[in-house]
Amino acid sequence: MGGRSATAKPEKQLPDEGLEATNGKPNGKAIAKTPASEAAPKPKKWTIEESEELYRIQGWGDPYFSINAAGHVTVSPKGNRGGSLDLFELVNALKQRNLGLPLLIRFSDILEDRIERINSAFSKAIARYSYPGVYKGVFPVKCNQQRHLVEDLVRFGKPHQFGLEAGSKPELMIALASLKTPGALLICNGYKDREYIETAMLARRLGQTPIIVLEQIEEVELAIEASKKLGIQPILGVRAKLSARGIGRWGTSAGDRAKFGLTVPEIINTVNQLKAANMLGCLQLLHFHIGSQISAISVLKEAMREASQIYIELSKLGANMQYLDVGGGLGVDYDGSQTNFHASKNYSTQNYANDVVAAVRDACAIANLPVPTLISESGRAIASHQSVLVFDILGTSDVASETPEPPQEDEHLIVRNLYETYTSITAENFLEMYHDATQFKEEAVNLFGFGYLSLPERARAERLYWSCCHKIIALSRHLDYIPDDLEDLEKIMASIYYMNLSVFQSAPDIWGIDQLFPIMPLHRLNEEPTKRATLADLTCDSDGKIDQFIDLRDVKSVLELHALKPDEPYYLGMFLNGAYQEIMGNLHNLFGDTNTVHIQLTPKGYQIQHVVRGDTIEEVLGYVQYDVEDMIESIRLQTEHALEDDRITLQESQLLLQNYERSLSGYTYLLS
Ligand SMILES: *Cc1c(COP(=O)(O)O)cnc(C)c1O
């Protein structure tokens, strides 16, 4: 994953084929018109259809997530195959079982459905193009290594001989121990040493089908030596650096200077080395990976053309070619726009499978060669949907909104000007008035700097400015388009909602690579969300925030949310975050892993299969080498001294120690 960068924000492009984009406006930023402000005429009753449109849940959530008549998000873990749960009620039930928020809920049925879908897409494509070969997918373990998930994957994948892909030695250990499906493939990628290669080769003796993919030129010699030493004929593959490359964030995963894979001259060297060692028959697989989240199908088509030709040429050079592994990259439509925007994709899984199958069939037919077994290493597309991160809002901070008092005659001119601006704002002139108000405010700050304005006068001027802004924002929301000048205003005026969550722990890609995940309330969806908010997390880091949200066009800088009600929790869900987030999460500010539950649908409702408790404070302190006993002892000694000096009462010292010890054994997040 790349470093942090400011993202360019391109206009989304419509799909170049296949799917129709939803009715986007031709240019400008389409904004959700619906949430009217307090100042607007009383709107008609808010409907769940309006919430559906606002949060785009049908776009990214279908067929797993929707909204019910009670205004709650529901989950249908088996997709179109029936059965659904009210997510809000589920969260309440889990809370009663002492599973506090934030909580990661995994739906194993969704995982099963994802595996079914990708296999069914390839089956259909194989039937449609009369492809005389099969598809055998593998799950790249790096996408989510959690044991329960990998075990589920292997179990659900069994009917399809679905295998695993390892990208490192630890992942190889997982794959070797977990994969027990006869005939399923174990693709061995990543940097390899002698031990890695020997272990993979020996696994053939266990009845496994490991395929060692040569990614670095040094690995060729290691593989030849290991084969000679062990007397095992391995199945070998080569990873090609294609010149076709992905677009967007992972575009540089391919190309001549990519981190992994062999260039064409290196592939030729490999063929010669294997031939000299009398092992050319071992070379059976061609692999490429052009980067994750391929958003445009045209990129895949181009890669398929190039890869098919390399495959055919390898055959002609005498390799015993059997497999073509198209890597990962199958995208997830995070914003539901069906475009080639980085958070979307302009093709369906079926389009993807069709293009892979058709390209290989055509190329092999022309070359008069048997077709290979097709392999894909789709991680994101399989693991993203299965988990929902649920968190609560602890409080909010708003820009004060007030109806200002008229100024006294002797008040400062700048104050009187601002008040006059405030009273003159109309639906016709609000943009002009916004510029006036902004200029007056800047003048007020300057006057203050030169000592011409007192602190109370400056405060009055600033409050008047915010009153103007409130009035302007309220009027602008009735427009179809927000003028560019007012875009920032929406952001500046946004409420801050404080999440009981660490972005660094639970959604590191939001922080690291500006990833977009759909976020929405789990309830109150039959109520109008009158607030515009950005989200701030629990860490003391200004980067611990979310201020980019999915939108039909581009991204939006504020999320429509409901005003908090006293004594009532407000739950938000972050969706499609089942790939890559958990393992890349870090302990910034020592917020640990969240609680996790695995839920399976049953005819009567659901069953909790596993509960994985989140880290306790004691555990995260252990990661940084603190000894909890020593820490308690330190506090105890300090209280003894304080008692001796009469600085603390016995009661206070007991309370302090109790709190200290209870905190250590508790959750790292706030109790709600
Ligand atoms: C990361 C990776 C994958 C998974 O990619 P997705 O885009 O998540 O499907 C597959 N293959 C290789 C070699 C990878 O490095």
Ligand as a Chemical Component Dictionary entry (heavy atoms), coordinates in Angstrom:
data_LIG
# 
_chem_comp.id                   LIG 
_chem_comp.type                 NON-POLYMER 
_chem_comp.pdbx_formal_charge   0 
_chem_comp.three_letter_code    LIG 
# 
loop_
_chem_comp_atom.comp_id 
_chem_comp_atom.atom_id 
_chem_comp_atom.alt_atom_id 
_chem_comp_atom.type_symbol 
_chem_comp_atom.charge 
_chem_comp_atom.model_Cartn_x 
_chem_comp_atom.model_Cartn_y 
_chem_comp_atom.model_Cartn_z 
_chem_comp_atom.pdbx_ordinal 
LIG C1 C1 C 0 -3.016 -8.448  -2.817 1  
LIG C2 C2 C 0 -2.963 -9.474  -3.839 2  
LIG C3 C3 C 0 -4.152 -10.072 -4.285 3  
LIG C4 C4 C 0 -5.507 -9.637  -3.831 4  
LIG O1 O1 O 0 -5.928 -8.526  -4.544 5  
LIG P1 P1 P 0 -7.435 -8.006  -4.444 6  
LIG O2 O2 O 0 -7.432 -6.803  -5.252 7  
LIG O3 O3 O 0 -7.727 -7.797  -3.004 8  
LIG O4 O4 O 0 -8.310 -9.065  -5.014 9  
LIG C5 C5 C 0 -4.033 -11.087 -5.202 10 
LIG N1 N1 N 0 -2.836 -11.488 -5.661 11 
LIG C6 C6 C 0 -1.684 -10.924 -5.278 12 
LIG C7 C7 C 0 -0.400 -11.406 -5.810 13 
LIG C8 C8 C 0 -1.712 -9.897  -4.356 14 
LIG O5 O5 O 0 -0.571 -9.322  -3.980 15 
# 
loop_
_chem_comp_bond.comp_id 
_chem_comp_bond.atom_id_1 
_chem_comp_bond.atom_id_2 
_chem_comp_bond.value_order 
_chem_comp_bond.pdbx_ordinal 
LIG C1 C2 SING 1  
LIG C2 C3 SING 2  
LIG C2 C8 DOUB 3  
LIG C3 C4 SING 4  
LIG C3 C5 DOUB 5  
LIG C4 O1 SING 6  
LIG O1 P1 SING 7  
LIG P1 O2 DOUB 8  
LIG P1 O3 SING 9  
LIG P1 O4 SING 10 
LIG C5 N1 SING 11 
LIG N1 C6 DOUB 12 
LIG C6 C7 SING 13 
LIG C6 C8 SING 14 
LIG C8 O5 SING 15 
# 
